[in-house]
Amino acid sequence: MATVSYTPVKLNLNYIIIGGLVLVIVIVFAWYWYKQGKKTTTLQELPGELPGNPSSGNVTGASNDEIKNVASGIFSDISGLNLFSGWNTYVYNRALLFNDNDIVKLYNTYNALYQKENNETLTQALNDENFPISQIKLLIERLTKLNCL
């Protein structure tokens, strides 16, 4: 019968230390990048409902449910760390198709649902994120043009 010999594997302590340091550096970098997108803003007088926006909910373009879905999609997209999952471009593309009244309604809906939680308006929240996609810049420009700050 053949004998099987076991040779123990020697772990080099230098490789363990270097691997641990690399892991710590990656975690610190990810945390820093996440915090860059969540800069704290001072809570000043935040705008309420804008003129020309019917509070009765009668919107000519998109339905109120669709606007609420886009607002919640934007909130869920900017609430987490999107290192591996990427951004949900559908909600931003859908928002860009809204007419001006719907954009104002989206702004007011987002603020009514999530402003207390984040202490920032929709425009401020989008400005605080590090987005690599152009749809966000276009949405911020439209919000700013409509005086939704």
Sequence and secondary structure as in RCSB ss.txt:
>XXXX:A:sequence
MATVSYTPVKLNLNYIIIGGLVLVIVIVFAWYWYKQGKKTTTLQELPGELPGNPSSGNVTGASNDEIKNVASGIF
SDISGLNLFSGWNTYVYNRALLFNDNDIVKLYNTYNALYQKENNETLTQALNDENFPISQIKLLIERLTKLNCL
>XXXX:A:secstr
            HHHHHHHHHHHHHHHHHHHHHHHHHT          S TT  TT   SSS HHHHHHHHHHHH
HHHHS  TTT   HHHHHHHHTS HHHHHHHHHHHHHHHHHHHTS HHHHHHHS   SHHHHHHHHHHHHTT  
